[in-house]
């Protein structure tokens, strides 16, 4: 037996749940599947979101917020700092994801965990349950919201071309702070270190785009943690060591036939900052609307509306950021000199680099 749906969403992160919520609200029959047993776990996120994103959420509950932050401090290799207004909130990402999934359920979507999408057979998607049983689903539209190593993207020949490796742990702060901190250092190649507060705790991590001739990822993180200890910002040991991948290059088109990609699967993360939750939620809503219309009208050309809309809203800024990333990586020995042109905290980021390269 093959069960039929209008829209199948693979992945119950922010992008998938936002898409499912909108599609179900519009009257589509929606199934969301996620390979994890518990949505949002483990957390692979620095857990900061801009305050303006709160207005885009389909629920009013704010239990997922850990604390507010008001600015970002950028620490340069030469010891200088740059302070930038950055009103936002630190969140409990697992709770955030679960609330989004709950909103999709309340709108009428069916949400199932412990299901892995394997492939397409005779037009139906084959799902494997955690108990080893198989289930086939036929959907008019398939939404791939299954992360940077997207299985759905592989089905249609679209995949992330460049990824940043990230590793993070949770530490104790010596004193609470109301801002985020970003650190650039030659050893953290192509990325940066961060300290993001959550009350008495903080998320500390690094992201790098490739191995360097200095240290491995774990060793680089340990050096960074030791620096924060010596500077009197953190204390004690650590817990909740997690790692993951962040797409740092646009994938181009995100629609092919009856399949569309959204969120990390579509390379919608910002190539410089690595921020992806805002784009995931907003582009997810676009994807859900287009998927519902395409399925219910029997017109797959509707999916192109999603492609046009998300590219209009984010395409130029993501491509701009990727060009800045390439410049920074290819001139990493000039990190301090080029940072004003390649980091979002500076006005120079938004203008030409010119003869600086």
C-alpha positions in Angstrom: 0.0 0.0 0.0 1.1 3.5 -0.8 -0.3 6.4 1.2 -0.9 9.7 -0.7 -0.3 13.3 0.4 -0.3 16.6 -1.2 3.0 17.6 0.3 5.7 15.5 1.9 8.2 17.4 4.0 11.5 15.7 4.8 13.0 17.3 7.9 11.3 18.8 10.9 13.7 21.7 11.6 12.7 25.3 11.3 12.5 25.3 7.5 10.5 22.0 7.3 8.0 22.9 10.1 7.5 26.4 8.8 6.7 25.0 5.4 4.4 22.4 6.8 2.5 24.9 8.9 1.8 27.2 6.0 0.9 24.3 3.6 -1.5 22.7 6.1 -3.1 26.1 7.0 -3.9 26.4 3.3 -5.7 23.1 3.3 -3.1 20.8 1.9 -2.7 17.2 3.2 0.8 17.4 4.7 3.2 14.7 6.1 6.4 15.7 7.9 9.0 13.1 8.6 12.2 13.4 10.6 14.9 10.8 11.1 15.5 11.9 14.7 13.4 10.3 17.5 13.0 13.7 19.2 12.7 16.9 17.2 15.4 19.4 17.8 17.8 16.9 19.5 20.8 17.1 19.5 21.1 20.8 19.3 23.6 21.9 16.6 23.3 25.7 16.7 24.9 28.7 18.4 21.2 29.5 19.4 21.1 33.3 18.6 18.3 34.7 16.5 17.5 38.4 15.7 14.6 39.8 17.6 12.7 40.7 14.4 12.3 37.0 13.7 9.9 36.6 16.6 7.3 38.3 14.5 7.5 35.6 11.8 6.8 32.7 14.2 3.4 31.0 14.0 3.1 30.8 17.8 3.1 33.3 20.7 4.8 31.2 23.4 8.2 32.5 24.4 9.3 29.7 26.7 12.2 28.9 24.3 14.0 32.2 25.0 17.0 32.0 27.4 17.9 35.6 27.5 18.0 38.8 25.5 21.1 40.3 23.9 21.6 43.8 22.7 24.9 44.0 20.8 27.8 42.0 19.2 31.4 42.5 20.2 33.9 41.5 17.4 37.5 40.8 18.6 40.1 41.3 15.9 43.5 39.5 15.7 45.4 42.7 16.8 43.4 43.0 20.0 41.0 45.7 18.8 37.3 45.3 19.2 34.3 46.4 17.2 30.9 47.0 18.9 27.7 46.6 16.9 24.0 46.9 17.8 22.5 43.4 17.4 19.2 43.1 19.2 18.2 39.5 19.5 17.5 36.6 21.8 19.4 33.5 22.8 17.1 30.5 22.5 16.7 26.9 23.5 16.9 25.5 20.0 15.4 22.2 20.8 12.3 23.8 22.3 12.1 26.3 19.4 12.0 23.5 16.9 9.5 21.6 18.9 7.1 24.6 19.1 7.4 25.0 15.3 6.5 21.4 14.8 3.6 21.7 17.2 2.3 24.6 15.3 2.4 22.5 12.1 0.5 19.7 13.9 -2.1 22.2 15.1 -2.6 23.4 11.6 -3.4 19.9 10.5 0.0 18.5 9.3 0.9 14.9 10.3 4.4 14.9 12.0 6.3 11.6 12.4 9.7 11.0 13.9 12.1 8.1 13.6 11.6 7.9 9.8 14.4 8.1 7.3 13.8 8.9 3.7 15.7 6.4 1.5 14.8 7.1 -2.1 12.1 7.2 -4.7 10.7 4.0 -6.1 8.1 4.0 -8.9 7.2 7.6 -8.0 6.8 6.9 -4.3 9.2 7.9 -1.5 10.5 5.0 0.5 10.7 5.6 4.2 12.4 3.4 6.8 11.0 3.4 10.3 13.2 3.0 13.4 11.9 -0.5 13.8 13.2 -1.5 10.4 9.8 -1.5 8.7 9.3 0.3 5.4 6.6 2.7 4.3 5.9 4.2 0.9 4.4 7.7 0.4 3.3 9.3 -2.8 3.2 13.1 -2.7 2.5 15.7 -5.4 5.3 17.9 -4.0 8.3 16.9 -1.9 10.0 19.5 0.3 13.6 18.8 1.2 14.4 20.4 4.5 16.8 17.8 5.6 20.0 19.8 6.2 23.4 20.5 4.6 23.8 16.8 3.5 20.3 16.7 2.1 19.1 13.3 1.0 16.3 14.9 -1.0 18.9 17.2 -2.7 20.9 14.2 -3.7 17.8 12.7 -5.5 17.6 15.7 -7.8 21.4 16.3 -8.2 21.6 19.4 -6.0 24.0 19.5 -3.0 26.0 21.9 -0.9 29.3 22.8 -2.7 31.1 24.1 0.4 30.7 23.4 4.0 32.0 24.8 7.3 32.8 22.4 10.1 31.6 23.6 13.4 32.1 22.3 17.0 30.6 23.7 20.1 30.4 23.1 23.8 28.6 24.6 26.8 30.5 26.3 29.6 29.9 28.3 32.8 30.3 32.1 32.6 32.1 33.8 35.4 29.5 36.6 35.2 26.4 37.0 33.0 26.7 39.2 29.9 24.1 40.8 27.6 26.0 40.6 24.3 27.4 38.0 21.9 31.1 37.8 21.2 32.9 36.9 17.9 36.6 36.2 17.7 38.8 36.2 14.6 42.2 34.5 14.7 44.5 33.2 12.0 44.3 29.6 13.4 40.5 29.6 12.9 40.8 29.4 9.1 37.9 30.8 7.1 35.6 31.2 10.2 35.6 32.5 13.7 35.1 31.6 17.3 32.1 32.6 19.4 30.9 33.0 22.9 27.1 33.4 23.1 25.6 33.8 26.6 22.6 31.8 28.0 22.2 33.2 31.6 24.9 31.7 33.7 26.0 29.4 30.8 27.4 30.1 27.3 27.8 28.4 24.0 31.4 28.4 23.0 32.4 27.2 19.6 34.4 27.6 16.4 33.7 27.1 12.7 36.4 26.5 10.1 36.1 25.7 6.4 38.9 23.2 6.1 41.9 21.7 8.0 44.9 23.9 8.4 48.6 23.3 8.9 48.2 24.3 12.5 45.8 22.2 14.6 42.8 20.0 14.1 39.3 21.2 14.9 39.3 19.9 18.5 42.7 21.3 19.3 41.7 24.7 17.9 38.6 24.7 20.1 40.7 23.8 23.1 43.0 26.7 22.5 40.1 29.1 22.1 38.5 27.8 25.4 41.8 28.3 27.2 42.0 31.8 25.9 38.5 32.6 27.3 39.5 31.1 30.7 42.7 33.2 30.8 40.7 36.3 30.0 38.4 35.6 33.0 35.2 35.0 31.0 34.5 31.3 31.7 35.2 28.8 34.4 35.1 25.1 35.1 34.7 22.3 32.7 32.4 21.9 29.8 29.4 19.8 28.6 27.2 19.2 25.6 29.9 18.9 23.0 28.3 18.9 19.6 29.4 19.3 16.0 27.9 19.8 12.6 28.2 21.3 9.2 27.1 24.7 7.9 26.7 25.4 4.2 28.7 28.5 3.2 28.0 28.6 -0.6 24.7 29.1 -2.4 23.5 26.0 -4.3 21.8 28.0 -7.0 18.4 26.7 -8.1 16.4 25.0 -5.4 13.5 23.6 -7.5 13.5 20.7 -9.8 10.4 18.9 -11.1 8.1 18.3 -8.1 10.9 18.8 -5.5 12.0 21.9 -3.8 14.8 22.5 -1.2 14.7 24.9 1.7 16.9 26.0 4.6 20.4 24.4 4.9 19.4 21.9 2.1 19.1 24.9 -0.3 22.3 26.6 1.0 20.3 29.5 2.4 22.7 30.1 5.3 24.7 33.3 5.3 28.1 32.4 3.8 30.0 34.8 6.2 28.1 34.6 9.5 26.7 31.1 9.2 23.3 32.3 10.3 20.5 30.2 9.0 17.5 30.1 11.3 15.9 33.3 10.0 16.2 32.3 6.4 15.0 28.8 7.2 11.8 30.1 8.8 11.0 32.8 6.2 11.9 30.7 3.2 10.1 27.8 4.7 6.9 29.8 4.8 7.5 30.7 1.1 8.1 27.0 0.3 5.0 25.9 2.1 2.8 28.3 0.2 4.2 27.3 -3.2 4.0 23.6 -2.4 0.4 23.8 -1.3 -0.7 25.8 -4.4 1.2 23.4 -6.7 -0.2 20.3 -5.2 -3.8 21.5 -4.8 -4.0 23.1 -8.3 -2.0 20.3 -10.0 0.3 22.9 -11.4 4.0 22.3 -10.7 4.9 25.7 -12.3 3.7 27.2 -9.0 7.0 26.0 -7.4 8.9 28.5 -9.5 7.1 31.2 -7.5 9.1 30.0 -4.5 12.3 30.0 -6.4 11.7 33.6 -7.6 10.6 34.8 -4.2 13.4 33.5 -2.1 16.0 34.5 -4.7 14.5 38.0 -4.8 14.7 38.3 -1.0 18.0 36.6 -0.3 19.8 35.7 -3.5 21.9 38.9 -3.9 22.9 39.1 -0.3 24.0 35.5 -0.1 26.0 35.8 -3.4 27.6 39.0 -2.1 28.6 37.2 1.1 30.0 34.3 -0.8 32.2 36.6 -2.9 33.4 38.2 0.3 34.1 34.8 1.8 36.2 33.8 -1.2 38.2 37.0 -0.9 38.9 36.5 2.8 39.9 32.8 2.4 42.2 33.4 -0.5 43.9 36.3 1.5 43.8 34.7 5.0 47.3 36.0 5.7 45.8 39.5 5.5 43.0 38.7 7.9 43.2 41.8 10.0 43.5 44.1 7.0 40.5 42.6 5.1 38.1 42.0 7.9 36.4 45.4 7.5 35.5 44.4 4.0 34.5 40.9 4.8 32.6 41.0 8.1 29.1 42.2 8.5 29.8 44.5 11.5 31.6 47.0 9.3 30.2 49.5 6.8 33.0 48.7 4.4 31.5 45.2 4.0 28.7 46.7 1.9 30.9 48.5 -0.5 33.7 47.7 -3.1 37.0 46.3 -1.9 38.7 47.7 -5.0 42.5 47.7 -4.9 42.5 46.2 -1.4 42.8 42.7 -2.8 
